[in-house]
Amino acid sequence: MAGFSVPGYGPERTSWTKAFARDSVVRRLDWPMLLSALALSLVGVVLVYSATRNRMGLNQGDPYFFFVRHLLNTGIGIALMAGTIWLGHRTLRTAVPVLYGISVLLILLVLTPLGATINGAHAWLVVGGFSLQPSEFVKITIILGMAMLLAARVDAGDREHPDHRTVLLALALATVPMLIVMLMPDLGSVMVMVMIVLGVLLTSGASNRWILGLIGAGAGGAILVWQLGILDEYQINRFAAFANPQLDPAGVGYNTNQARIAIGSGGLTGTGLFQGTQTTGQFVPEQQTDFVFTVAGEELGFLGAGLIIALLGIVLWRACRIARATTELYGTIVAGGIIAWFAFQSFENIGMTLGIMPVAGLPLPFVSYGGTAMFAAWIAIGLLQSIKLQRPLSAG
């Protein structure tokens, strides 16, 4: 009948079928990873709300202040992920020199009067009320830059593994921003970057001598930094409190002691959402950012906290599958760097709340409140999805 159409047929059916065809972008996305990252972000929205709804000194009198902004940050992060997928990791490979230059410029600006100190770390740019932590984006450019150098001749078929000169150039590329970040000083970000470099070298097929040498250099550098007094007093105190948990429990050891009390009080199933006495009583500092895991431990218990760890595990598992399946070394290295980043930062954040790692001021990926960290994490997911989409379909 002319002018009559049935939903699901004709043009509608064609567009719907194309969207979910086997070779469509929608079907080929890694949905377990994507849904796990989204679940972590949404769980973070609830935990951040629980941690900040009663903190009138932080939320400007609006209990939904952080709730709305965390949702907005998640939405922007997902948009950045979509843009990264649309551009593709191979396109970004050609833009690495520009991206690297911009990221180095931004962290240099932190050392100027534009830089600001937030939560004890002079690692922020504040312009017109908008705050940005450039070191989060540096993690991405280090991964892309090192991958570009290490994979160039291998993907071209000239070599089976990166040669020593190429590895040296890649390490120099990573060292420049790391030294600048150390001058802030932002020790937590430097620790993550060191682990990223190790992850990149491991997945690149570089000689094990470089890995061992880097570990030795890292140990020597840590001793040198300590001896030269580069670290701020609050950073030294954090390591002292880690070595001796009973040191100044009302001062430097307060954060970790209260964090363990909060997690320990949750038991198996928790005290109930919004019912945690440590959280409601505001005993744990920075609970919406560095110590957000304590909210899960107290109010959702071992099961709820375990769910967060399981979701992070799914993200890492899927990233490992992508790294193994891609046919180009560049994609493998990028995935390996992201895996090292997420794995170490998650372990450090959760570990410091449990007292098995020193407090380093690192957010829990996707869960902690913070715009720049959220944006960088979702861009990393976009890179992983792009690697999966641009490999041959026969690879799975």
N, C-alpha and C positions, 0 to 999 in steps of 0.2 A: 504494500500500500504506500503510495507516494507520500512523502513528508512524515512517515511514521517510522520510529526506530525503537528497538527493544534494548534496554540497558544490558551491556555485556556483549553486544554484537556490533558489527560494522566498525566504524572508526574507534569507538570506545574499547571494544575488545582488542583491536589491533594495538592501541597504545598500551593497554594493560598487559597484553601478552609480551610486547617488546620489553616492558619494564622488568618483567620477571622471567625472561628467556634465559637459557643457560649461560649465554655469553654477555648478559647485561651486567652493568655495574652493580645494580642492586643485588643480584644473585651472587656475584663474585666477591662481594665484601666479606670480610671475616666477622660474621655476626656474633659469635661467642665473645671475641675481644671487644667489639663495639658495645654490646649490651652490658658486659661486665664493667667497662669504663663508665658507662652511663649510670649503672647501678651504684658504683662507688661515688660518683658525683652527687647523686640524689640522696644517698645515705649521708654524705657530707653536709648537704643542705639541712637535714634534720638535726644532725649532731651539732652543727654550728649554731643553729637556732636554739637548741637546748643550752649551749654553753654561754650564749650572749643575751638571751631574752630578759634576764634579770640584772644585767650589768649596765645600769643606767649611765655610768661614767663613760662607757664605750659606745653604746648604741644611740646616744643622743636623745634618750627618752622614748625611742621607738623600738619595741621588742622585735619587730620584723626588719630592722635596719640591715643586719647582716644576712638574714634569710633571703631578702629580695636581691641583695647584691651577689650572694653566692649563686643564686639561680641565674642572674644576669651574666656573671662570669662564665658559668657553665654553657649558657647559650652562645656567648661570643666564642668560647673555646670550640664548640661544635662547628660553628660557622668557619672558624679558622681551619679546622680539620677538613671540612668540605672543600675550602679553597685550596688546601694543600693537595688533596686528592685530584682536584681539577687540574692544577698545574702539573703535578706529577713529580716524583723524586728525580727523574732524569732531567726535567726542565730546571729544577732547582740546582742540579749539579752544575749547570752552565752559569748560574747566578752566584755561585759560592764566593768568588772574590768580592763582589759587591756586598753580600750579606755579612761576610767576615769583617769587611771594613766598617760597616755600620755598627756591628756589635762591639767592636773594639773602641770605636768612637764613643758609644754610649757608656761603656764602663769607664772610659777616661773622664767623661763628664761628671761621673760620680765623685771624682777626686777634686772637682772644682766647687765653687760656692753653690752650684745647683744641686750638689749631693746632699742627702739628708740621712740622719741616724734614726732608725726605727727599731725598737726592741733591742737596742744595744749594738746593732750592726749598721755601720756606715756604708750601706750598699744600695741606696735608693736614689732615684731622681724624682723630685717633686716639682712639677710645673703646673701652675694654675689649679692647685688642689688635686691633681691627678698624680698618683705615685706609680713608679715603674721600677722593677728590679732587673736591670739589664743582664745580670749574671745568669738568669734563667734562660735567656735566648742564646747566651754564649755556649751553653751546653749543646744546643742544636747545631750551631755553626762549627764547633769543634768536631762534632761527629761528621757533618757533611764535608768539611774541609779535609780532614784526615782521610775519609773514604775516597774523596776525589783523587788525592795524591797517590794513595796506596793501591788503588784499583786501576789507575789509568793504563799502565803498560800491560797489566795482567788481562784486563778485559779486551785490550787490543790484540792479544795473542802473542805479544812479544816476550812475555815471561810467565812462569808458573807461579812465582811468588814475588812479593816486593823486594827489591834489592836494598842494601844497607843505606845507600844514599837517599833513596826515597823515604825510608823509615825515618832517617835523620831530619829530612825536610818536614815530614808530618809531625814529628815531635816538636820541632821548632815552631810550627804553626800553632800547636796547642799551648806551648809554653808562654808565648807572649801574653794572651789574655789571662792565663792562670797567674802570672806574676802581678799583673795589674789588679786582679781580684784579691790577691794576697795582701796588696798594699792597702786595701780598704779598712781593715782586713775582714774578709769573709771566709773564714776557715772552712765552714760547712760546705760551701759551694766548691771550694778548691778540692776538698776530699772527694766530692762527687765527680769532679772533672778528672781527677787522677784515676778513679775507677773506670770512667768512660774511656780514657786513653788505654788502659789495660784491656778492656773489653774489645776495643777497636783493633789493637795489635793481635790479640788472640784470634779473632775471626779473620784477620787479613792473611794469615799464614806466614807472618814474619818470623824470623829466627827466634828460638826460645832464649837466645842470649840477650835479645832486646828486652824481653819480659823480665828476666832475672836482673838485668842491669837497671831497669826502671824501678823495680822493687827496692833494690839496694840504694838507688839514688833518692827514692822517696823517703826511705828511713834516714839516710844521711841529711836530707833536706829538712826533715822534721826536727832533728837534733839541732841543726844550724839555726832554724827559725826560733827555737826555744832559747838557744844560747844568745842570740842577737837581740832578744827581747822585742821581736816584731809583733807578737801577739799582744792584744790588749789585756788588761788585768782581769776583766770579766771572763775572757776565754781561758786564761790560765786557771782561774777559780773553778770553772766548769770541769776541767780535767782533774783538778785536785779533789773535787767532790765525787767524781766517778771513782777515783782511786780509793777514797775513804768516804763512804756514804754517810758516816756519822760526823763528818767535819762540818761544823757550823750549821746544824739542822734548821736553825731559824733564819739563816742567811743564804749562803751559796748552795747549801744542800736542800733548801726548802722545796724547790720545784720537783726534784726527783722523789723526795720523800712523800710529798702530797700526791704525786702521780701514782706511786705504788699503792698508797692507801686507797685511792679511788678505784684502781683496777682490782685490787684485792677484795674490796667490799662488794663487788658485783657478783661474785660466786659464779654458778653455772648459768643462770638465766637472767641475772641482773636485778637491779632494784625497780626497774620499770622506767619507760621513757618519761623524761622530765621529772623523775622522782629521786634522782641521785643527790644525796646530801652533800657530797664534796662539790658536785657541779652547781647545785642550787646555792650552796653556801659560798661559792666563788673562792674556794681554797686553792685551786690549781691555776697558776698564772698562765697566760697565753693559751688558754684551753681551746680557743677557736682556730688556732694556727698550729704551732708546734706540738701541742699536747692534746689534739682533738681525739686521739685514740683512747685517752683516758675516759672520755664521755661514753664511748662504746663499751669499754671494759666495765664501767660502773653501772650504766643503765641497761645495757643489753647483755652483759655477762660474758662468760667464756664463749657461748654459742654465737652471740652477735659479733664479738671481736673476731672469732674464728671465721665468720662469714666474710668479713672484710679481708682477712688474709687469704681466704680461698678465692675471692674475686681478683685480688692482685695476682694470685698464682695463675689464674686463667689467662689474664692479660699476658703474663710472662710466657706461659706455655704456648699460647698462640703465636707470640712473637718469635719464639724459638722455631716453631714449625715454618713460619714465613722465611726465617733466616736460612733454614736448611733447604727449602724448596726452590728458592730463587736461583736462576741460572747465571747471574752476573755477580762478580765479587763486590762491586759497588753496593748493590742492594744488601748483600750479606753483611758487609761491614756496617752499614747504616743501622740495620736491625740489631747487630751485635752491640753497637754503642748504646742504643736505646735500652736494650735488655740490661746492660750493666748499670745504666743510669737508674732505671726504675727499681731494679733489684736491690742495689746498695742503698738508695735513698729510703726505700720502704723499710729495709732492715734497720737502718740507722734510726729512723723516726720511731718505729715501734720499739726498738731495742732501748732507746734512751728513756722511754716511759716505763720500761720494765727494769731499768737499772743495769742492763748488760752492755750498754754503749754510752759513751759520754754525750752530754747535751751539746748539739752542734747547730741548733737553729734551722733545721731542715723540715719542710712541710711534708705531710703524707700525700703522695700523688693522688690527685682527683678529690681527695677528702678534705684536706685542710683549706681554710679560708685564705684567699689570696689570688688576685687577678692574674698577675704575670706568671705565677707558677701554674695556674690552671690553663692559661693560654699555651704555654710551652708544652705541657703534658698532652694536650689535645692535638697540637701540631705534630708531636711525635707519633700519636696514633694515626694521623693522616699520612705520615711518611710510611708507616708500616702497611697501611691499607694500600697505598700507591704501589709499594713493592709487590704486594700480592696481586694486584690488578694487572700489572704490566709484565708479569711472567707468563709463559705459555699456559693455556688452559689445560693441556694434558698433564701438567705437573700437579693438578689438584686444586 
